[in-house]
Amino acid sequence: MTIRTRIAPSPTGDPHVGTAYIALFNKCLAKQAGGEFILRIEDTDQARSTARSEQKILDSLRWLGLDWDEGPGIGGEYGPYRQSERTEIYRTHVDQLLEQGHAFHCFCTSERLGELRKQQMADKVQPGYDGHCLSLTQQQVSEKLEAGTPQVIRMRIPEEGSCQFTDLLRGDIEIEWKQVDMQILVKADGMPTYHLANVVDDHLMKITHVVRGEEWINSVPKHLLLYKYFGWDAPVMCHMPLLRNPDKSKLSKRKNPTSIVYYERMGFLPEALINYLGMMGWTMPDGEEKFTLAQMIEQFDISRVSLGGPVFDVEKLSWLNARYLREDFTPQQFIQLLADWAFKPEYVESLIPLIQERVEVMSDVVGKGAFFFNGMPEISEASFEHKKLEADQCRKILQFGLWRLEQLDDWDKPSIMEALNQLAGSMELKIRELLFPYFIAIAGTAASTSVLDSMAIIGSDMTYARLRNAVNVLGGVSKKEQKRWDSEYRKLPAQ
Ligand code: GLU
């Protein structure tokens, strides 16, 4: 049997180090055995999926050397590899489930479901769909469908007993059917949910081992049941421990940069980042901490993956990166490395005109342009002193702007300008006032090149990281405040 594994990211945000971590272990499992590693884009959530995010995921995985044997950009025997191009396939499969009585139409309104949930909370019972529409007759279903009543399709779940399965790393697991909801398989917009699309694709793409994050363990019963309904053999299931912040909470961008592009722009080497991700749960048989992807593949044995919560610690990663920089490059090679990283013609060409305008002598260039190459600017709370804005206001302006900028589909100056102009309008601030804390967060000083141009040039990932850094310098946002601000932000008038 040829081992076939896959990574199935949803293109809904920045390319996450967690995606690379799971991709790495999938790639090692397949390649160690001479198998294939597949990339599939799970973009059924059309409201949140973007082409920009997909492109960044592809670029980041390639940058890390996690290239795939089949998938977008390459093709393969089992394509298309983008779920939005496979809707016809899901439709025929769900029709089969409906015909065989394994799935049913549900016409419940969101009001009814809301009431049901409230009641279940009050009764302290497990919230979930109560099977209301299962009692409709065939005749009633046909009438409602003909009348165009909004509906979803749900899967049937056994009322009693439990689902037992074996996880490659965790051994036997048992989950009672009572705890499993009658999962929606097709949404009101006709798109499949993750659960249906994922199972159908894993089967049709001949995936033999599903290696993914532990947050999916509770979905396994639904997935195995779908395999059973379709009469297919299920792949081997393997759930990796989630990456954690140094304080052991789930790795989150609020506490740690999580975008792969951020690490690239900070000047981490792909070899070091991949090596470090490998260390999350894996050690070489000889205990050596510095190893290449090829060495990891050669020695890989999934049963040696440890289940302890792996901590993604940027300090440790920096230590490892330093070893690579010191040990693997002669000064001559280092010059080339630096040139390729910092002085890429398109990058330099985009920022030089801005600097050229602002220097008197050429020795001013480094000082004025340093923030285009640096990591976080050296700032403190005092840097945000302003005659009109309080520090707390600056913190809020930055946080609100971060939320708005994170929603942008295109990252260019006009889009950034429009987003921040709108924000200024709805927060009743002059644009010049609103931009002040952005100058500090991005360039470390209000006397710099246009901050809108600067954000466009340093890119979204570095911009987000610097804005988050500035919010933290100003004291961060507590959980309580986050909730309050979030509802305030949502109520801001659209301008
Ligand atoms: N699209 C899912 C994700 O974004 C894939 C989960 C899986 O590997 O089954 O994590």
Boltz pocket constraint, residues with backbone or C-beta under 6 A from the ligand:
constraints:
  - pocket:
      binder: B
      contacts: [[A, 6], [A, 7], [A, 8], [A, 9], [A, 10], [A, 42], [A, 194], [A, 198], [A, 211], [A, 212], [A, 213], [A, 216]]
      max_distance: 6.0
